[in-house]
Amino acid sequence: MHSRKRPRKNASAMRMVGALVATFRIAAGLTQRQLGERVLLHEEMIASIEQGRRPLKLDLAALLDQLLDTKGALTTAVENMPEIDLIPAWAEEYMDLEREAIALSWFENQVLPGLLQTESYARAVFLSKVPAMSEDEINAQVAARLERQEILHRKEPPTLSFVISEGILRDRLGSDAVYAEMLCHLRDCTDLPGLTLQVMPLGRHTHAGLAGPFVLLETPDHQHLAYTETHRGSQLISDPDEVSVLAQKYAMLRTQALNSEQTRGLLDRLLGEQ
């Protein structure tokens, strides 16, 4: 799969730019909440950028330069940040499509979908990588993963459907504390508008997803695509016949999985065992 190359920023540079944002904000006499209100972002998002946990996007940098009268300093900083291979080139095109999608359907059988991961769970995922990643690489990866989750909280979020294996809910990736936080987060996610979570229970006699995880998405111009990943590559599928096969699999998975109410009940029981 071919995709355009986008610069990816390292964690130390993100902290430097975040510190600049905080310095300019304070000089302007604004709190994080006040600045967030002016740029239509949550206070927590401003805090994450200032702490270097989330990258400052170029369009936001330009807006902040105008609001804070910084003479283009933030735009220049973002444009000249060092690159890092944060997201593999073969996944970048999917990230662009995910950001703009009006509907996403995601089947996962080994690990939580990235859009549903907590920060500590995501960190545990990257700590499990072989070969091992550096601390800066992990911090940058976690920040990028959390940034993707902004689509869950848009004024008009996409329609989201997730089917995940019960085995994901039984694993205690990271630690018992990470596990408990993950369960609470998933339970909260089931209350988000437009989001449906279903669990494929263990012990089934039939299973439509034995070939592995995949994602279906619909673009703003109503093109239907599919995406699959392997350990060292991925495939973006646009052929209507092939997308139809995966759509049929997903439809069958939804009938085989617990429904939304049963999934909430399972999460509540697992939370009660903590």
N, C-alpha and C positions, 0 to 999 in steps of 0.2 A: 504494500500500500504506500503510495506516495503522498507526502504532505509537506506543507510549507514549514520552514524552520522558524521557530520563534525563540527569542532570547529567554533563557531561564536564569533566575537570579539566585545567588547563594545567600546563606542565612546571615553572614556577617554584614554583607552589603545591605540586606533588608533592615537589619538593626540600625545601621547608619542612617538610611533614608527615614526610617521611623523616628529616630531621634530628631532629625531635621523638622519633620512634621510637628512633633511636640514642641520644639523650640519656637517655630513660627506661630503655632496656635497660641501659646502662652504669651508671646510678644503682642499678639493681636487682642489679648484680653478675653479669650474664649475658653470655655470648658469643653471637654470632649463631647458632652451632650449637645451643647450649643453648635459646635462645628458640625456634628452629625446631622442636626436638624437642617442646617443650611445646605448640606450636600445630599440630603435624603438617605442617610445611612444610620444604622443603629449605633448607639454610643459604644457598644462592645466592639463593633467593627473598627471604629476609630482607634480604640485602645489596642486592638490586635495589630493594626498597622504601626502604631507608635512603638509597640514593644517588639516589632520585627517578626511577629508570628505570621503575618499575612503580607504579601507583596502589595506595594502601591502601584496601581495600574496607571498607565500613561494618561488616559482620559481624566481620571480623578486627579492626577498630579497637575494637569493643566488647569482644572477647575480650582484647585486649592491655590495655585499660583495667582489666579485672579482674585479670589476671595481674601487671601492673606497678603496680597501685594508683595510677592516674593521675587519679582523680576525674572520669572522663569527658572528659579533655582531648583524647584522640585522636578520639573519636566526634564531639565538637564541631567539631574542626578539619576532619574529613572532610565533615561536614554543611554546613559554611560555606565550602567551597572555591569559588572562582569557576568559572563555567561556560565551556566552550569547545566549539565545534561540532566535536568530535574525530571522531565517526563520524556520517555523514549520517543524518538521521532515517529515511530510507527503508531503511537497512541495519540499524537497531537490532533489529527484530523477528527478523531472521535470526540476529543475534548471540546473542540469547536462546535460540533454538532450537538453534543449534550447540552452545552450552554444555551443554545437557541431552540432546542426541541420543545414542542408543545405537548408531547406525550412520550413517556419512557416505560417500558416493561422489562423487568430485569429478573433473570433466574440465576441463582448462585447456590452452589452446593458445598463450598469449602470455607469461605470467608465472607463476612458481611460486605454487601455492596458499599463502595466508597462513599456514596451519598448518605449512608446511614451510620457511618463510623464515628465514634467519639474521638477526641484528640488522643486520649491515652490508648484506645484500641488501635488507632492508626499507627501510633508509635510502636506498639507491640508487633504489628504486621511488618513494619519496616525493619525492626530489630531481628525479625525471623529470617530476613533475606540472606541468601548464601550466593556469592561471598558477602561478607559483612560490609555494611555501609558506614561511612564516617558520620560523626555526630552532626556536622554541618549539612551533609546530604540528607540525613534523616529529618532534621528540622525543616529543611526546605521542602521535602516531600510532604511532610505533615501539613505544613502551611498551605501548600497547593491543594491538598485534598480537602482541607477545611474551606478553602476559597470556593471550591466547586459546589459546596453545599448551600451557597447563597441562593441557588435557584429554588430551594425548598421554601424560602421565605419572601419570595417576590410578591408584589401586590397581586399579580396574576400568575401563580405558579403553574408549572406543567402538570398534566395528569400523570400520576406516578403509580405504578403497580410493581410490587416486589413479591417474588416467591423464593423463599430461602429454605434450605434444609434444616431440619430440627437439630442435626448434628452441630451446626454452627452455634446454636443456643446451648448446647451441652459442653462444648469446648470452653476452657477457661484461659483463653489466650492472654498473655501478659501477666495476670495475677488474679486472685479472687476479687480484689478491689476493682480492677479493670472490668472483670466479668459483671459484677454487680452494677457498676455504672452503665455498662453497655445495655443491660436488661432495662434499667430505668429509662435510658434514652430511647430505646426501641418502643417501650410502652408509650412514651410521650409522642413519638413520631406517629403512632397510630391515630392520634387526634388531629394531625395536621390536615388542612383542607386539601382534597384532591389526591391524598396518598392512601393507598391500600397495601397492607402487609399481610401475607399469608405464609404459613409454615407447612412445609412438606413433612409429614410425620415419619418417624422411623418405623420399620417393620412392615412396609407396604409390600404387596405381592406384585404390583405393577408400578412402573415409574417412567414417565415420558421424557425425563431429562437425563438419562444415563450417559449420554454423549458429552455432558459437561455444560458449563454456564454459557449464557449468551444474553445480549441486550437487543431489544427492538426499540426503534424510535421513529417518531413522526416529525418531520421538519415543518417550519411555518408555512411552506408552500405545499404541504400535505404529501411529501414524498416519504415513502416507507422504506426504512433501511434496517439492517441488522449488523451486529458487531460481535465478534468472538476473539478471545485472546488465548495464546499459548504461553509457555514459559519465556520464549524469546521472540515473539512476534504477534501479529494480530491480523484480522481480516475484516474489512468493512464491506458488507454485502449489499449490493443495490439491485441485483437481478430479481425481478418480481417473483419468479418461480421459487428461487432459493429463500427469499424473505417469507414467502407464503408457507414453506415447509416449517420454518422456525415459528411462525405465527400459529400454525396448527399445533405444534408442540407446546407452545405457551398456553394456548387455550385448554389443552388437555391437562397440563400441569395445574392450572387453576381449579379444575374440577377435582383433581386428586388431592390437592392440598386442603388444609383446614381453612374454613372461611374466616372472614375478618373477626367475627365475634369469638369464634373458637380460638383464634390466634391470640386475641387479647386475654382470654381465659388462661391459656397456656403461659403467657408472660406473667400474668398475675400469680399463678401457682409457683412458677420458678422464682419470682421475687419473694414470695412468702417463705421459700425455703432458705433464703439468705439470713 
